[in-house]
Amino acid sequence: QTFLEVKVYNSSADAWVVVHTDDDRCTKFTWDRPKGRFSSESTVTVHWEVLDEVVHGKYRIKHYGDAKSLDGQVTAFEGTSRNFGVGAAMLTKHGVVRQGLGDAP
C-alpha cells in the first residue's frame, strides 16, 4: 500500500502508469493537523522532485488516505490531481513541480 503515486500517461496503451510512489527518494509525503491535534481537519502535502531523466509527458498525482469519523469508523478515500505536463520548459529552477490535489470524494 502507498500514500501517493506519480503517474505518467502512456498514450499507446491508453493507460496511466505508476512511475513513483512514496517509497521513492524523489517524492515526499507529509501529513499535518494544522488546527491542532484534536481537530478533525488534516492536510497532506505531496512533493515530487522532477529529476533530469524524467520522461516528458502528461502526469498526475494520486493520493490514498483514510478518514476517521468521530465514532471511530475508518473510511478509505483517494484524490487525484489535474493532469499536468512535464517538459523542458515546465521545470522550475529547482526541478520541482507543485500541483494541488482535487477534493477527495
VENNORHU-V343022 format. One record per residue. N is the residue number from 1. RES is the residue in three letters. SS is DSSP state (a for helix, b for strand, c for the rest). PHI is phi in radians with two decimals (* if undefined). Layout:
n={N/N}
res={RES/RES}
ss={SS/SS}
phi={PHI/PHI}
//
This chain:
n={1/2/3/4/5/6/7/8/9/10/11/12/13/14/15/16/17/18/19/20/21/22/23/24/25/26/27/28/29/30/31/32/33/34/35/36/37/38/39/40/41/42/43/44/45/46/47/48/49/50/51/52/53/54/55/56/57/58/59/60/61/62/63/64/65/66/67/68/69/70/71/72/73/74/75/76/77/78/79/80/81/82/83/84/85/86/87/88/89/90/91/92/93/94/95/96/97/98/99/100/101/102/103/104/105}
res={GLN/THR/PHE/LEU/GLU/VAL/LYS/VAL/TYR/ASN/SER/SER/ALA/ASP/ALA/TRP/VAL/VAL/VAL/HIS/THR/ASP/ASP/ASP/ARG/CYS/THR/LYS/PHE/THR/TRP/ASP/ARG/PRO/LYS/GLY/ARG/PHE/SER/SER/GLU/SER/THR/VAL/THR/VAL/HIS/TRP/GLU/VAL/LEU/ASP/GLU/VAL/VAL/HIS/GLY/LYS/TYR/ARG/ILE/LYS/HIS/TYR/GLY/ASP/ALA/LYS/SER/LEU/ASP/GLY/GLN/VAL/THR/ALA/PHE/GLU/GLY/THR/SER/ARG/ASN/PHE/GLY/VAL/GLY/ALA/ALA/MET/LEU/THR/LYS/HIS/GLY/VAL/VAL/ARG/GLN/GLY/LEU/GLY/ASP/ALA/PRO}
ss={c/c/c/b/b/b/b/b/b/b/c/c/c/c/b/b/b/b/b/b/b/c/c/c/c/c/b/b/b/b/b/b/c/c/c/c/c/c/c/c/c/c/b/b/b/b/b/b/b/c/c/c/c/c/c/c/b/b/b/b/b/b/b/b/b/b/b/b/c/c/c/c/c/b/b/b/b/b/b/b/b/c/c/b/b/b/c/c/c/c/c/c/c/c/c/b/b/c/c/c/b/c/c/c/c}
phi={*/-2.34/-1.59/-2.56/-2.34/-1.78/-2.12/-2.03/-1.47/-1.79/-1.20/-1.20/-1.71/0.86/-2.59/-1.58/-2.04/-1.26/-1.98/-2.60/-2.30/-1.19/-1.51/-1.56/-1.15/-1.48/-2.04/-2.50/-2.15/-2.18/-2.07/-2.54/-2.00/-1.11/-1.78/1.83/-1.20/-1.68/-1.32/-1.50/-1.63/-2.43/-2.32/-2.14/-2.18/-1.95/-2.03/-2.28/-1.46/-1.41/-1.42/-0.99/-1.50/-1.09/-1.35/-1.19/2.90/-1.69/-2.21/-2.73/-2.06/-2.08/-2.06/-1.99/-2.57/-2.29/-1.91/-2.00/-1.36/-1.07/-1.54/1.62/-1.28/-1.83/-2.22/-1.29/-2.54/-2.54/-2.40/-2.23/-1.23/-1.17/-1.18/-2.52/-1.60/-2.19/-2.75/-0.96/-1.37/-1.54/-1.34/-1.41/-0.93/-1.74/1.26/-2.05/-1.80/-1.96/-2.58/-1.47/-1.48/-1.27/-1.17/-1.29/-1.16}
//
